[in-house]
């Protein structure tokens, strides 16, 4: 069968015997899959095509540090081409829609790309327009996000001059990318203002739609203790209805109002608009996906990885890393007409910056919540779970090097298993 591949800037017919894997998105998940599959597939039988409209790859965890001048823009931006392996066809262009019934992708320029297998790695994006008034007259003046490069940079410039007042760190609704990031922002803000000598001039409040600080009970207890210890107030069960820009207040559906001088918000997170346009997503444009195999529930030759799926795991980089190893195996099973393995267990492993050069580490999956213990070696560590330490903070900072040099390139990270290990953890 003829396929369409990309060579020297042109879409051209491929060879009769070759088949095509198309990866939608060259972010963290898509880039990892391109690197994993490049080493696993027979290049005489399979072509790999990866599509993204952007030319820059962003280290998204770095957005958290940019507002506090811990990272500079050049620390978190590199060229996408630097991480796409040789022999993988990179198409830089806007996708119009997927036509899964016909196994092709329609590009905005009118061209079509055939696929035999598709991997959807289109991620998640903020949608501030979902809340009345959020993207109003105060947007990037007193209302900021830090989940985009532009938002984090604008917030950095604001914090450099801000002299204090009421700051709200706010989550609109779940799910969101990196669920611990808003808490980390609150902790880092506390540390930032202390070092700036204005902590006593800042009233810091963490506002969440959840009933507690986090989605897991034991982690919630530890994190709420830290919030209290640092003098950060918490407003829970706050389902925002609208933002009043004129009076600088946020109002929930029950009529509760909170005033602010500076609102740092995490807007609604949604899957890519191309998923909605293709008729493949749920109400938030996430693709219904088998939580164990990572296969689309609607189309057997489509697989989904990272933030694009609706699996009940955290939308975090560590999850995409663990998924990539398991999905690579399942795509090979699919190609060989073998049963898929239901081995993804929802494993997430996240450092939580707590300020003052310390961090927590949490490790959990679909069935086990974060608990105390040691990681990665049972009883040895050197990292401690659910406990603040400077070693955990160093691990968080070291992850940027690991991300650029190992994780994106599909290099196995020693001693870190895709499936959560129970040894060394206190489940009592």
Steps between C-alpha positions, in 0.01 A plus 500: 500500500623850423559735789598863523834590656700819535829548316699818448205729562250320274219250551572208264366146443678239704610153402246225448610276784554762771249582766478824696473581868385858545564671834280802561702746708873545563476592867631282781287192430521511122876556493559211739290270283690600185828411671374174650346376175795603285709239679232229501352502149648358181575809291439300180142429606399810695528875455447727800351845450461756779295817455500824697424860409772633731874515444598536868491236770424636848601342828160564654599428864724805462197728475463462878847647560493779242281743703748485789810557284629152589510407130550730203315453169805344335499226767165365386492543120682296235436409136264209436735372227770441759303212652342332197717202405655470157273311263176622657302728267427831676217709359470853632148614425150546637269200516143565396340173605534123523274277289526171692248319280736551204834479686631838401583843638387815322749785524396865496684544168269243338742205491411158640724259690408133513569291809484132585547573868446834670630619836317803638729713715333838456514589870280741691468878488355766727159640409452823701202589282303226678455725807309824461737793548821301539651627177359847558645847544733387782655208305879522540454814712372359829380160370767257380554137410834322522409195289618672181836654420336835427306495827799398712718768341239772553460389862877515550498861387208576735663337803820696448309820578215378725518638853238286671129459560252213465623218275272212405648182352197345335396178324191526280413132463658157469663332314802722442854442382731430793243512783764593759627806309252749654606388848863529400433853376348594838799356688753669271311830528524480878876442475541769231327768706694406814830541318376825351417626851129559435337177624324693777341718231354206306178318589539170317197272440477168318157464333389158376181328377607191696407432860867509595843595370541192278311208350651233729419499877845430650671747268226752581577474872871560445447786256236675711736482797762680290249762386409571863864503609584759235200721577326425171122501536291242315156550348364161398187393310518822298338449158562827320213645297651829385768760557403860566785698344375840616483403867778241481300216651436138409149366566397137534164346414386526860559876506821486703736785403875533542679825429850521354774738404674225304324189370718212379257257345509160335221522242297206375725252320369350176628270232601639163229654282592259219359217715163678524503581129565133425211384722732285709490659844289537814357829632853627573648372171686212666503171306320203662784254560540157657679574828709182492597461133487869389305400189218723380164362604351585160775411250731202540785647293510822706688531828507794740775617733556777751264787569286430190329197654219474754665228710458570875872560556676828570572715197870520578827446316590197711175334397577556131847353560360183654226477237756526219681184608177303527346642183810412296458137602127506421554647154744217428238253624241665275729481195566131570128433544552407865274585796574836659629507857291689759811600692474876547406543867468880511848539649596861579817621668513872583732732686310771685699819558425632848726806500816589692703244305287200595254269326272203559488191279177311437463164325156351429279325244137410429464293817766631741505853636825678596649365824823536693802292409821505297572533129634357274670240723284341775630593843795691353361784294676737477172682433228513765134470410248748640772669705663838437873484426775685319587178316152498346550861391828406334317217326243745367769728358697205358192384312546778242830344388340155499209633294715650223766227491317177582124513525426672167754285319341179621796403718398269785536666841669245731320378813169665403234249394200579280288302745483626857705297748350429844830414673629772730160661551291514818143409403386454861 
